């Protein structure tokens, strides 16, 4: 896979940037936006960007950093789902805790924000206790967002319990958006300043990239990714006025900056930041080594986002404004669904076979598959793709009917699932079992990694369980909204 992003350079420059900001204070709270792990959006938009690079970055500060995770009490009550992995924010929080600890990064505290006796919170606190995590309950900040006198007082931030931390760098992160990271950071700043500590705040956002043009495809891809929460990129007019330099930020940061600046001044008694861009520490642009490839990858991501939004609309997850918004972004860049070449190949297979089909593009080579008596279209396509990358002849079956039929019979007759085909996860499990005794299958399984970064499209709506597997395999999959027959 061709790369447009230099991760080694990124680690070096990003570590230096954060260390420079740390030196300004005795203690720094840095709000981490986006995904702390599995940042697959960034990996797709900037080929070469490692999805877990933020963890490698934090390991550079392992002795001096600890994490605070925030989760909105309303997200607990509503069982909010992280769409890319189809798991709840509660489960994602626990997954983050386990992952961070496995990497030797300190995580001892979780803040449950906007607490108002929501259902499920007490049960979640008990679960956190099993992980030796202390839970803190923060309520809505009195006076927010206009009454700064009340916000920066014992009635406002002072009403929240102080979160015990011991490291000079505290990263505040969350399982998703609107989890209360900013309020938690500012509440901590208030308490730390009352203790006489020289404390600071910074923001770590991957996107939008502040020193790329407003209409650069990488920045527009961020708008497509956040169309469901209506984020819009804008020129940071505070930064332009203060420094005469054009910088890119987004609407929410620009709208809240005047109040945030005043709050920070009340807490620290200094004006350190004069624009939202000043607060950031990101060095993404300096590590892009092929701008043309980045533009191409970002455009492809926007089209994928459009397909996903149409599926989410069909499921009732988002309103029609979301795909409509992404379609407008595509029009700005003069791109369309026709630019996703794998779509045409999937439909060609459907037309010739008469069955729901899928196609995958691996290094500009297309492989297709269709629904069979035993396999789902995606299962069939992935089996064919594995054979191609392993150079196994087309007439060789990796899985015989003698293996597949009993599995399908178990599902249909014994378990009463009434499913007509085997899904991708079931086929991969069957392959892994056969690999123990069949060296050809074992070799094919070893080549699954060659599918990372490939493009797949299906002529029907791919079920969630198969989409999760495709995501985990690193395959960039899209599909139509028609249900499979």
N, C-alpha and C positions, 0 to 999 in steps of 0.2 A: 504493500500500500504506500503510495506517495504521501509525503508529509509536508505540511505547510507550517508546522509549529515545532519549535525547539524546546523540549521539556527540560533538558539539562540547563540551558540558558535561563529558562523561566525560574527554576529553583534558585539559581544563583542570584538573579536580579530581585526576585520577590523576597527572598530572605533578607537581602541587604536593605530593601525598602522598608520592611517591617522593623528591622533592627534600628534603622534611623528614627522611626516614629517612637519606638520604645524608649530611646534615649531622651526624648523630650519630657518624660514623666517618670515618676517612681513606679507607677502601675498603669498599664494600658488595657482598656476593654476594647476589643475589636469585634465588631458585628460581622459575622460571615453570612453573606447572602447566597442564595442558590443552594445546590446540594453539596453537602460535605463529602459524601462518597457517591459513587455511581453518577458522576456528572456526565452522562452520556450525550446531553445536548452539546456541551462544549467539545466533546470528542468528535461528534459528527460535523460540527461547524468548522472546527479547526483540526483536521486530521493530523495526528501526532500528539495531540493533547491527551494525556492519560486520565481516564475517568476518576481515579483516586489520587491525583497529583496533590490535592490539598492535604491529604494525610501524610504524604511524603514531606510536604512543606512543614507541617506541624511537628514531624519527627526531628526536623532541624532544630526545633526549640524544645525538645522533649523534657529537658530538666527544668524549664522555666515557664511551661504553659499548662493550663488546665482548662477544661471545657465546662461551660454551663449550657444545658439544653433547655429550650423553651417549648411548651406545647399549650395551645389555646384550649381552655376548659370546654369551650363550645365544640371544638373538634373531637374531643373525647366523647361528649354527649351524643354528637351526631354520627360518630364512627366514621369520620372523614377518611377518604381513601386516597393514597398516593397512586395516581393513575398509571404510572409507568410500570409499577411492580404489583399493582392491585393488592396492596396491603394497607391496613389502617395506619393512621399517624401514631397510634399507641404502639403498634408492632414495630413501626419504623424507628421510634424512639429507643425501644429495647434493642433493636438491631444495631443502631448507632453506638449504644453503650457497649455492647459486646465487641463490636469491631474496634472501637477506640482502645478498649482495654487490651485487646489482642495485639495491638500495635504499640503498647507501652505508653499510651497517652492518658493522662489523668482525667477522669470524669467522675465526680462525686455528687453532683447536684443537678436536679431538674426543677425548673420553675413552671408551675401550672398557672398560666396567665388568665386574666379576665374571669377569675373565679367568682361564682355566685351560686354555690351549692348545686352545680350541675350533676346530673346522674352519671354514675360511672367513675367519678373522680376518686372517691375513696377506695374503690376496688383497684384502680390504677396505682394509687399511692402504695397499697399493700404489695402490689407486684414489684414496684420500685424498691421496696424494703428488702425483698428477696435478693436483689442485686446490690445490697448495701449502698443504695442511693438515697440521699436525703431529699425529700420533696418540700418545696416552698410554695405557698399559695399567695399570689398577687392578684389583687382586685383591680377594677377600673380606677385609673388615677383621677382623683377629684380635681376638677378645674380644667382638665385636658379637653381641647387643645389651646384655648384662648387665655385662660386666667393663669398667667405665669406665676403670679404671687402665690397662688394656692398650690400650683403644681410643685414648685420648689419650696416646699414647707413640710412640716410634720403631718399636715393633713393630706398632702399629696404623696410625693415619693417617700416621705418619712413614714407613711402608714404601712408601707410594705416591709416585711422582715428582711434584714440584711443577710445576704448569702455569704457564708464563710468561704473565703478563698485564700490561698497562701502563695500563689505564684505571681511574678511580676507581669505576666501576659495572660489575660483571661479572654478566651474566645467564646463568644455567645452565638450559638447556632440553633437550628430547629429542623424538624422533619419536613417543613414546608412553609409557604408564605403565610403572612398574617398570624404568626405565632407569638408575637410580642417581644421580639429580640431588642428592638430599640428602647421600648419602655423599661425592659429589664436592665439594659445597659445604663440608662440614665438614672434609674433608681439606685443602682450600685454606685454610680458616680456621686450621687447625693450623699449616700451613707459614708463613702470613703473620704469625701471632702470634710465631712463633719468630724472625722477621726484625725484630720490634719494631714492626710496623704495627698501628695501631688499626683492627681489622677487625670487620665486622658481618655479620649474616645476616638476611634477610627472605624472606617467602614471598608470591608473587603468584598467587592462585587466583581464578578467576572464580566458581566454584561450589564448595560451597553459599554462598549470600549470607549473611554472618554476622549481618546486622541485619534480615533478613526472618524471619517466623515459621517454626518448624520444619516445619509442615505446609503452608506456602505452596506452591502448585503449581510455582513456579519451582525451589524446592529439591527437591521430590519428583521433578521432571523430571531433576535431577542423579542421583538414586538410580536412576531408570529407565535412564539412559544408562550407569551403571556397575554395573548388576546383574550383569554377567559377572565382575566382580572383587569383588562383594559389598560395595561401599561403602555405608555407612548413615549418614544424618545423625543427629546427636545434639546435645543441649545441651552447650555447653562448660562442664562443671562446675568446671573450674579458674578460668575467667573469672567465673562466677557467685559462687564463693566469695571471690575476691579483690576484685571490684568491685561485687558485687550487681547485675550487669547480665546479662540473658539474651543469649547469643550462640550462633550455630549453627556447628558444625564437623562433621567426620566421624570415623568410628571409628578409622581408622588414625592420624590426627594425635593424637587423644586418647590412644590406647594408647601411642604412642611418646614423648609429651611429657615425662614424668618423666625418662627417660633423656636425651632431647635437651637438656632444661634443664640437667642436670648436665654434659653434654658441653660445652655453650656456656660454662658457668661455669668449667670446668677450662681452657678455651682462653683466654677473655677476662678471667677473674678478676672478672667482674661478673654480677649477675643483672639482665638487661635485660627479659626477657619472663617473665610469670607465667602465661601461658595460650597455647594454640595460636593463639587469635584475636589476641593481642598481636603475633604475628609477621607477620600479614597486613597488606597495604597497599591492599586493594581498596575501591573506592568505588561499586560497581555500584548499590546501592539509591538513592543520592542522584541517580542519573541516570535512574531510571524515572519517566516523566512520565504514564503511564496504567496504574495497577495492574490495573484490570479487564481491559484488553487483554493485559497480561502473563500474568494468570491463564488467560485463554482460550487464548493461544498455548502456554503450558506444558502445559495439559491435552491439546491437540492433539498435542504432541510426545510425550507419554507413550503415547498410543494408537499413534502411528507406531512408537515403540520396541517396543511389544508385537508389532506385525506383523513388524517386522524380527527380533525374537527368535524368533518362530515359524519364520521362514524359516531363520535360523541353526541352529535345532534340527534342521530337516529336512536341512540340509547336514552336520550332525554337528559344527558349529563350537562350539556351546554345549550344556550339559546341560539337561534339562527344568526344572531349578530356576530358570533365568533367565526364561523367559516366565511361569512360575508366580509369581515374585517381582514382576514388573511387573504382572501381573493383580491381585495383592493391593494394589499401589499405586493402581491404577485404582479398585478397590473403595473404598479410603479416601476418594477424591475423588468417588465416586458417578458415575463415567464408564464408558462401555463402547464397544465397537467400533461400535455403532449411532450414536454421536455423530459418526463420520466419514462425513459425508453423501455423499461421492463414492463410497463403497463401494456404496451402494444403486443409484446411477446406473449403475455398471459392470455390476452383476448384471442390471439391467433390460435393458441392451443385449444381454447374453449370452442372456437368455431370449427376446428378440424376434428375435435374429439366428441363434441356434443355434451361434455361434462364440465362441471366447475373445475377451474384450473388455476395454476400458479406458475410464475416464472421467476427465476433468480439470475442475476447478473454478477458474475465473478470475473474480475479483471477484464471487462468488456466482452466476456463470453457468456452466452445465454444458455440456461438449462431449464427445461420445462417439466411439468408433471400434471396429472389430472386425478380426479377422484376415481378409485377403482372399487372393486367389490370388497376389498379389505382395507384400503388406505385412504385417509383424507387427502385432499389435493396438496396440502402443505407437506404432509408426511412423504407422499410420493415424490414431490419436488426435491426435498432435502435428501432423500435416499439417492436420487439420481445425481444430485450435486456432489454428494460424498464420493460416488463412484467416479465422477469426472475428475475431481481434484486428486483422487488416489490412482487414477488411470486404470480403473477396473473396467473390463469390456462390458458393453451395454447388455449383453445377453446373460451376464452372470448375476444371479439374485443374491443380494446380501442376506435377505431373510426369505426363507421358503414358506410356502403356504402351510406346510406342516407345523411351522412355529406360530404363524399368525392366526390361523383358524381357531385353535384352542383358546387363545386369548380373547378373540372376538366372541366366541361361544360363551366363555365365562361371563363376560360383560352382559351379553344379551339374555342368556337363559338363567344363569345362576344369580347374578347380581341385579338383573332386571333393569339395566341401564337403557336398553332398547336403542343402542347406538349402532349405526350401520357400518362404521369404519373405525379404524384405530387412529388415535390422535398422535401428534408428534412426540409427546413425552412417553407414551406407551411404546412407540417404535424405537425410540432411543434406549429405553430400558431393555427391550428385547435385544437390541444390538449389543449392548454392554454385556449381557449375559452370554450371548453367543461368542463374544470376543475372547472369552476365557478358554475356548476350545478350538476356535477357528482363527488362524493367523491372518487370513485375508480380511475378516471383519475387524480384527484388532488393529490392523494397519489403517483401515478406513476410519475407525474411531479416532485414531491418533491424528488424522487429518481434518477433524472437525474445526480446528482453529483456523484453517485456511478459508473458512467462510466468514470470518470476522470482517466487517466493513462491506460485505456484499449487499446488493439491493434485491428485495423480493416484493412482488405484488401478486395479490390473489383477486380473482374475479367475483369474490363473495366476501361476506364479513367473517374474518378469522376469529374463532372463539378466543376468549380471554386466556384460557389455559395454554393454547398454542402460541398466542402472541407473547406471553411471558417467556416461554422457552426460546422463541426467536430473539427476543431482546437479550436474554441471558447468553445466547450464542454470539451476540454482537452483530446480528443480521438486521439491517434497516428495512423493516417490513411495513407495507401499506396494503390497503384492501378497499374493496367497494362496500356498499351498505346493504347489498342484497343478502338475505338469509339463504344458506345452502339448503337444497332440497333433500 
